[in-house]
């Protein structure tokens, strides 16, 4: 019988818990679980089991029970795409997004390599102006010019993107534009096809029979707190990427159609409180051809050359970001017990003031957030608009920390390329192949994965590490960062 440890003299809770883990029956398995998470900051804790059997022989091929773990639970990665929440999982998401975009530009992942010969464009669509803001202007020679306020701002100046006159800035219009940006993008893709048919002198039915328009897009926040979209738009034949587009489907036709669609795509928002608003694109947009090869590095939207690799890298980078670039917070401000309403219903179904938020509906007061006044006002405007009856379906109080934006940060058309799910399946197949190789090395018979049947039952327990596991995870993150530094310096193979 193991004697219980007296750890009262250990002050650090993390160290105390680590000593307890080190005295479990299998500390190597504890460290293995943490290492397999690759530095995930908030893993999911699960309890349950999975059993894989061969239906022909009724034999159990493999089984797993979380109760067999030293800690009695299974740790799995959180899978969060946001770099501000989990850098480790966001790197995996960014890598998947990169390969998804890259496959649609140069082939691979079951996409024909001839796709790089199709007309492709890198399109940037922006929001309109809701009032003048501090900015860094440049002339034709990239030389900086003074802002409208009379000063020349540095690149990291905190006032960049904030209004010159906050009292006259249209915060309501800005928040409503963010809230409807996803719908405006959908309207743009519809008008793009219509404009293309009009420009080519065809009916839309004839166009759809001869040409398919594929795209992938990502949203990015500007410093002024408004989103703009970067998109890859590609022409394919009627059967998708496996067939070339017609000869008349050129980049010039695509560029013209984009201009017409930007001008015509709009939404009308009506409200008794604020009147009628038109949601439309800003006047500034760009359409640039994507070349198959080149050495230009895409660092912003003003470079002259766009290649397969740097466009994919650029879009993947912003697929893991939220609104942090606009200076806001990365968490919802909605009080979860009352869902932001400020009240809960008791057994009598009568509304009672929420005890958690004291009736404000806010998990933390907006006035106490560590953000700039411009961002705070956008958050407050989104919160107030969300409680108007005509905007109730937008649930803007839930998305106030996103400055009203409710859409997907990255999306693609169905036929653009592979899917994130397919890329995850490839990783899963690789892990199964590794397990089969281990079985072969152990002298066990090979199995046919296509005929096996797996049953499982899992229950969510919590999120995060034990204090001792957090110390082990910190070491894993340090080792990963150190290895990356050595690779960048060329001291170890990449």
DAKA-V400277 format. One record per backbone hydrogen bond with DSSP energy under -1.0 kcal/mol. CO is the residue of the C=O (numbers start at 1). NH is the residue of the N-H. E is the energy in kcal/mol with one decimal. If there is no record, write none. Layout:
co	nh	e
CO	NH	E
CO	NH	E
//
This chain:
co	nh	e
7	10	-1.6
12	16	-2.4
13	17	-2.5
14	18	-2.3
15	19	-2.2
16	20	-1.7
17	21	-2.4
18	22	-2.4
21	24	-1.8
26	30	-1.2
27	31	-2.2
28	32	-2.0
29	33	-2.4
30	34	-1.8
31	35	-2.5
32	36	-2.4
35	38	-1.7
37	40	-1.0
43	464	-3.0
44	76	-2.1
45	461	-2.9
46	74	-2.8
47	459	-2.4
48	66	-2.8
49	457	-2.5
50	64	-2.5
51	455	-2.6
52	61	-2.2
52	62	-1.5
53	453	-2.5
54	58	-2.7
59	54	-2.6
62	52	-3.0
64	50	-2.3
65	68	-1.7
66	69	-1.6
69	72	-1.1
74	46	-2.7
76	44	-3.0
82	85	-1.1
82	86	-2.6
86	90	-2.3
87	91	-1.6
88	92	-1.2
89	93	-2.2
90	94	-2.8
91	95	-2.3
92	96	-2.4
93	97	-2.6
94	98	-2.6
95	99	-2.2
96	100	-2.3
97	101	-2.8
98	102	-3.1
99	103	-2.3
100	104	-1.2
102	105	-1.1
102	106	-2.8
103	107	-1.6
111	108	-2.8
112	115	-1.6
113	116	-1.5
114	117	-1.8
115	118	-1.5
119	235	-2.1
120	290	-1.5
121	233	-2.3
122	288	-2.1
123	231	-2.9
124	286	-2.0
125	229	-2.2
126	282	-2.8
130	170	-2.7
132	164	-2.5
134	161	-2.9
137	145	-3.2
139	142	-1.9
143	139	-1.9
147	150	-2.2
151	147	-3.9
154	157	-1.7
157	160	-1.4
159	162	-2.1
162	134	-2.5
165	168	-1.3
169	171	-1.7
170	174	-2.0
171	175	-2.4
172	176	-2.4
173	177	-2.1
174	178	-2.1
175	179	-2.4
176	180	-1.5
180	184	-2.5
181	185	-2.2
182	186	-1.9
183	187	-2.4
184	188	-2.2
185	189	-2.2
186	190	-1.4
187	191	-2.4
188	192	-2.2
189	193	-1.3
190	194	-1.6
191	195	-3.0
192	196	-2.2
193	197	-2.2
194	198	-2.3
195	199	-2.6
196	200	-2.0
197	202	-2.9
203	207	-2.2
204	208	-2.6
205	209	-1.4
207	211	-2.3
212	236	-2.8
214	234	-3.2
215	413	-2.8
216	232	-3.2
217	411	-2.1
218	230	-2.5
220	228	-2.5
222	225	-2.0
226	222	-2.8
228	220	-2.7
229	125	-2.5
230	218	-2.5
231	123	-3.1
232	216	-1.8
233	121	-2.3
234	214	-2.7
236	212	-2.1
237	240	-1.9
240	237	-1.1
240	243	-1.7
243	237	-2.3
246	249	-1.5
248	250	-1.5
250	254	-1.9
251	255	-2.9
252	256	-2.2
253	257	-2.2
254	258	-2.2
255	259	-1.8
256	260	-2.0
257	261	-2.6
258	262	-2.5
259	263	-1.5
260	264	-1.8
261	265	-2.6
267	279	-3.1
269	277	-3.3
271	275	-1.9
277	269	-3.3
279	267	-2.3
286	124	-2.2
288	122	-3.4
306	291	-3.3
307	311	-2.1
308	312	-1.9
309	313	-2.4
310	314	-2.0
311	315	-2.3
312	316	-2.3
313	317	-1.8
314	318	-1.4
315	319	-1.1
318	321	-1.0
320	83	-2.7
323	326	-1.5
323	328	-1.3
324	327	-2.0
333	363	-2.9
335	340	-1.6
338	341	-1.8
342	354	-2.2
344	352	-3.6
346	349	-2.2
350	346	-1.7
352	344	-3.0
357	360	-1.4
361	335	-2.5
365	368	-1.1
366	369	-1.5
369	371	-2.0
372	376	-2.6
373	377	-2.3
374	378	-1.7
375	379	-2.5
376	380	-2.7
377	381	-2.4
378	382	-2.4
379	383	-2.3
380	384	-2.4
381	385	-2.7
382	386	-2.0
385	388	-1.8
388	391	-1.4
389	392	-1.2
391	394	-1.2
392	395	-1.1
395	398	-1.3
399	404	-2.3
400	403	-1.9
402	405	-1.6
409	219	-2.5
411	217	-2.9
413	416	-1.5
419	423	-1.8
420	424	-2.1
421	425	-2.1
422	426	-1.8
423	427	-1.7
424	428	-2.3
425	429	-2.6
426	430	-2.1
427	431	-2.2
428	432	-2.1
429	433	-2.3
430	434	-2.2
431	435	-2.1
432	436	-2.4
433	437	-2.2
434	438	-1.9
435	439	-2.1
436	440	-2.3
437	441	-2.2
438	442	-1.5
439	444	-2.7
440	443	-1.3
448	451	-1.6
453	53	-2.8
455	51	-3.1
457	49	-2.2
459	47	-2.2
462	45	-3.0
466	470	-2.3
467	471	-1.1
468	472	-1.5
469	473	-2.7
470	474	-2.1
471	475	-1.5
472	476	-1.9
473	477	-2.5
474	478	-2.1
475	479	-2.4
476	480	-2.3
477	481	-2.6
478	482	-2.5
479	483	-2.3
480	484	-2.2
481	485	-2.0
482	486	-2.1
483	487	-2.2
484	488	-2.3
485	489	-1.8
486	491	-2.7
487	490	-1.1
//
